[in-house]
Every structure is written in C-alpha cells, then in structure tokens.
Amino acid sequence: MAWEFRKIRPGENVAVESQRDPFAAPKWAPPVWHMPEALVLLVNAVRVLVRVVVFLVRNIVPVSAAAGLGWLAYTYGWTVPVLVVALVLVLLGTWAAADRSSFVRYLARPVRARWRSAWTYRRHWQPVLVTAGLTKTHKGREYLPSIVRVRCGPTSDRVLVRMLKGQAPDAWERVTANLAHGFGAVLVRVREGDRPGRIWLEFVRHDALAFPLPALPIPSPSAVDLSGVVVGRTEDGSPWRLRLLGTHVLIAGATGAGKGSVIWSTVRALLPLMLAGLVEVWAIDPKRMELSYGRPLFERYGRYSSDPHGGMVKLLEEAAEDMNARAEEFAGVTRSFAPSTSHPFRVVIVDELAFLTAYCPERDLRKRAESALAVLTSQGRSVGYCVIGAQQDARKEVNNQRNLFPDRIALRLDEDEQVDMVLGDGARDRGALADQISSVPEVGAGVGYVRLETSPDPIRVRAAYVSDDDIQEMVALALADLDAGEAEAA
Ligand SMILES: Nc1ncnc2c1ncn2[C@@H]1O[C@H](COP(=O)(O)OP(=O)(O)OP(=O)(O)O)[C@@H](O)[C@H]1O
C-alpha cells in the first residue's frame, strides 16, 4: 500500500493512504504515525534530489550543452555562445550536405526519437493507456507499463515497451486502434520485443506505400542478387528484396490485386542475368494476358507456353525432367548451386496455378500438372529451380499446393480468413490486413504482406508497377541484337 505525508496542523504530520485518482471519493485514513517535521522535509528533499539526478543523467547531452553555453555567456558575454551555436550549425549543415545518410542515422533520427519520445509518447502515455485499459489499479495504486526506448524510422516510430507483469501482447493487439488515435498514428502494430515481457509498438506515421512506385531501373548484372532481387519497397522505405535462390514463391491476390506487377518486377530485376545467359525464365501463361507481352523475351531467354491442350503441362514436365537430370549430375559433387551458362538458374512462372490444377477440366492434364509442380517444388530448390506461382483464389479447395511454396505473398484478398491460409496461422492477428487493402488500383494494387524468414511478423510491401511501355522497352533491349525483321519474327 502507498502512503503519503499530510500536515494537519503545525507539529501534526500524519501518514495516510495515498489516493492518485483525483475524481475518487475522499477516503479518510486515521493518523497512523506522527512524524517530526524534519523527517518529512528530509524525505521530500531526497525525492526531489533523486528526480533531478535521473533527469540530468537521462538528458546529459542537452543539459551539458546548455550549461556550457550558460557558462560561456556568464564569462565572456552573450556574443560568444551565439558564435558557438552558429559554428555548430554550420558544421552540422556541412555534415548533412556531405554525407546525408550518416547525418540522418547518427544525428537526425536519434534527436527526432528523443523529441518524439518526450513530446508524443511520454506526454500522452498515461492518459492513452488508462483509456485503452492497459493499466491496472490495485489497492489505490496505479501500475503503468513503461517506455524503454523510442526509435524513429523514415515513416514509422518503434517504441519498446515493458509490459506489466502478467500482461501478454494480445492485450495490446486488441487496442491498436485506441493507441493509433491516441498517439496520432495512421496505424499501430505490435511486434515481438527483445526479451519476454517486452514488446515493440510500431506507430506508422504516414503510409509510404500510398502512391504507385514506377518500374525500378534495370540493375547492372553485378547488382543482381538471386537471394534478394529488388522488386519494390517495404513500408519503412527500404527496398523489398524477394528471395528466389533456394525457395519457391506463391503470389496470392484477388483479381486486380497486382500479381502482374510482382511477376514483372521480378523479371525486370532478372533481365541482366537473362541477357548474360545465367538465368532462364520459363513462362506458363494460361490466361494469355499478363505474360504474353513478354513472349519474345521468354522465347529467347527461356521458354513460353499458353497452350491449354497439354503444351503448358508439357513445359512443366520438361522442367521437372531437366531438374531431375541436373540433380543426378550434381549428386555428390556440389551442394550449393551457383548459376552458370551451362546450368542457368531457371525461374518457372505460372501465371494462374488453378488453371492447371483445380480449374482444369481434363483430369489427366490436371494430375500431370500437379505431379510436375510437386516434383519441381519439392526438389528444385537446391539445383537452381524456382517456381513462382500466382493464384487468385486462396481458398483451401482451390489451392491445395500452397504448402509447397516456402515464401508467400498476400496481396489484396477477398476474405480475412484467406490471410492466414496464405501467410500461415496468426499472420492476420500480427498485422497482415491483406483483406483491407484498397481495391482502388492507384492506392492498393501491388500492395501486400510478406513474412521474412528472420521474423514471424508480416511486413507490408508494394511492388513497383511495370507498365506495358516498360515491358516493351525490356523486350526491345533483350532483342536489340536482332534486326527488325528477325525481331518481328521472334
Ligand atoms: N504495383 C502497382 N502499382 C500501381 N498500380 C498497379 C500495380 N500493379 C497493378 N496496378 C494496376 O492495377 C491493375 C491490375 O493489375 P494486374 O492486372 O497486375 O492485377 P492481377 O492481380 O494480375 O489481376 P488478374 O488476376 O485479374 O490478372 C493494372 O491494370 C494496373 O493499372
């Protein structure tokens, strides 16, 4: 129980049960101990001293700077500190102009984090948490979760929070809307903390993915990393790197969700290695829409089929056969795959998986496609094969093959339960709101959620939009060595 000292009349100091709620009915406690005046003063003096020391330690840099300037002004007059401040500003300006990224990293962001910590988070912490029901009052004493540290990113803040003992992250997940409104954020996500009992709250200040991202420049061959080709941007403004080497990728999204932009951004990122003969793209195009634009490109630097009467399935089977032959060749010789012109990295893109499997009317073709896909996805990873499958319908009945794809992307989905079907259990609770992505193309097309290997928390991404003109430019670049007639024929 907490106590505070009250003075009743001179010489009469009493300790009473403390009451922090200003609206609570007055509760009179009988005097318990009569305290000497000097002891009361001493206790209060120690309290003030401790608070001052904590404040000084926490704010050592600004306090020292202010004290130094004060001392200069006192000793030499006000012009000297003004000159010192001007000099420091000039130095900081030069630093910012010369190396902006280090300036932002080592100075601007930490200063901003301190400011936001004090002004936005600590100032509103208690009222917002009380209203959101995240505090506990026990025997008149209020227990409040505490802020450990605040970090600022370009578009979001991360606040490390020490929860109350016995509190779990889902208590915070339930009130993310209250927190967002309380602290003026667009949305709030709850992330795993650095140790038990702590969580990171991610306050998104503004949506970095609200506007379409134009097609990224075609990279130089040495910049292409198959462990993470850049296909767009993540919510914190960093590049979205899609892993292809050693995995398979499923892109799930309702019609118009922008699956094409993920596929084309990937092809665009791979283009330099395709031209160098180190990567082949085998395109299977049942819809004859998205991939048909790049048909000459795929036919020259890979394969292409849109033939519904067995051609597409045959292509898949040939990929599976070739993969088997490669596996045999590599057995006992090499364990990690590095692409070469004799053994290029093969990306098999299937624009709509369900056309080959669930929707295919011919039972025989369906079975053959399913079995070739299963072979490719289960054994192809280590021998330089990557299957990228797009899928409109994420329901279980339609997509029984999703477990064959280790990496999955959830673009806009029609129903909330499809999110966990695509990204795995609990993904929606952890913030993958793929069912709430806007269906307005400018706002939501190409936006989605991915789960990285390193973290169970889904992150929000947007693929760059590769327009028809961009595709034509890629095709022209890839076929530049052919003369006009040949290109036409291709
Ligand atoms: N990354 C993006 N940024 C902005 N707009 C985009 C993006 N991707 C696609 N769009 C817009 O959204 C429209 C639909 O995209 P797209 O055809 O790629 O969707 P989809 O998921 O492949 O649909 P479907 O399954 O019906 O083929 C495009 O015509 C384009 O205008």
The ligand as an SDF file (V2000), in Angstrom:
LIG
                    3D

 31 33  0  0  0  0  0  0  0  0999 V2000
    2.2760   -2.1110  -58.3970 N   0  0  0  0  0  0  0  0  0  0  0  0
    1.2690   -1.4190  -58.9080 C   0  0  0  0  0  0  0  0  0  0  0  0
    1.1520   -0.1140  -58.6390 N   0  0  0  0  0  0  0  0  0  0  0  0
    0.1230    0.5960  -59.1370 C   0  0  0  0  0  0  0  0  0  0  0  0
   -0.8430    0.1050  -59.9290 N   0  0  0  0  0  0  0  0  0  0  0  0
   -0.7660   -1.1850  -60.2500 C   0  0  0  0  0  0  0  0  0  0  0  0
    0.2820   -2.0190  -59.7590 C   0  0  0  0  0  0  0  0  0  0  0  0
    0.0950   -3.2630  -60.2160 N   0  0  0  0  0  0  0  0  0  0  0  0
   -1.0070   -3.2130  -60.9620 C   0  0  0  0  0  0  0  0  0  0  0  0
   -1.5300   -1.9740  -60.9840 N   0  0  0  0  0  0  0  0  0  0  0  0
   -2.7850   -1.5510  -61.6360 C   0  0  0  0  0  0  0  0  0  0  0  0
   -3.7910   -2.4900  -61.2800 O   0  0  0  0  0  0  0  0  0  0  0  0
   -4.3250   -3.1160  -62.4340 C   0  0  0  0  0  0  0  0  0  0  0  0
   -4.4930   -4.6180  -62.2000 C   0  0  0  0  0  0  0  0  0  0  0  0
   -3.2130   -5.1990  -62.0610 O   0  0  0  0  0  0  0  0  0  0  0  0
   -2.8680   -6.6850  -62.5110 P   0  0  0  0  0  0  0  0  0  0  0  0
   -3.5080   -6.9960  -63.8210 O   0  0  0  0  0  0  0  0  0  0  0  0
   -1.4220   -6.8790  -62.3870 O   0  0  0  0  0  0  0  0  0  0  0  0
   -3.6180   -7.4900  -61.4090 O   0  0  0  0  0  0  0  0  0  0  0  0
   -3.7000   -9.0550  -61.2860 P   0  0  0  0  0  0  0  0  0  0  0  0
   -3.6330   -9.3640  -59.8500 O   0  0  0  0  0  0  0  0  0  0  0  0
   -2.7000   -9.7060  -62.1870 O   0  0  0  0  0  0  0  0  0  0  0  0
   -5.1630   -9.2960  -61.7880 O   0  0  0  0  0  0  0  0  0  0  0  0
   -5.7520  -10.5670  -62.5560 P   0  0  0  0  0  0  0  0  0  0  0  0
   -5.6270  -11.7230  -61.6310 O   0  0  0  0  0  0  0  0  0  0  0  0
   -7.1560  -10.1710  -62.8300 O   0  0  0  0  0  0  0  0  0  0  0  0
   -4.9030  -10.7020  -63.8010 O   0  0  0  0  0  0  0  0  0  0  0  0
   -3.3430   -2.8180  -63.5600 C   0  0  0  0  0  0  0  0  0  0  0  0
   -4.0110   -2.5880  -64.7500 O   0  0  0  0  0  0  0  0  0  0  0  0
   -2.6650   -1.5610  -63.1280 C   0  0  0  0  0  0  0  0  0  0  0  0
   -3.3640   -0.4240  -63.6100 O   0  0  0  0  0  0  0  0  0  0  0  0
  1  2  1  0
  2  3  1  0
  2  7  2  0
  3  4  2  0
  4  5  1  0
  5  6  2  0
  6  7  1  0
  6 10  1  0
  7  8  1  0
  8  9  2  0
  9 10  1  0
 10 11  1  0
 11 12  1  0
 11 30  1  0
 12 13  1  0
 13 14  1  0
 13 28  1  0
 14 15  1  0
 15 16  1  0
 16 17  2  0
 16 18  1  0
 16 19  1  0
 19 20  1  0
 20 21  2  0
 20 22  1  0
 20 23  1  0
 23 24  1  0
 24 25  2  0
 24 26  1  0
 24 27  1  0
 28 29  1  0
 28 30  1  0
 30 31  1  0
M  END
$$$$
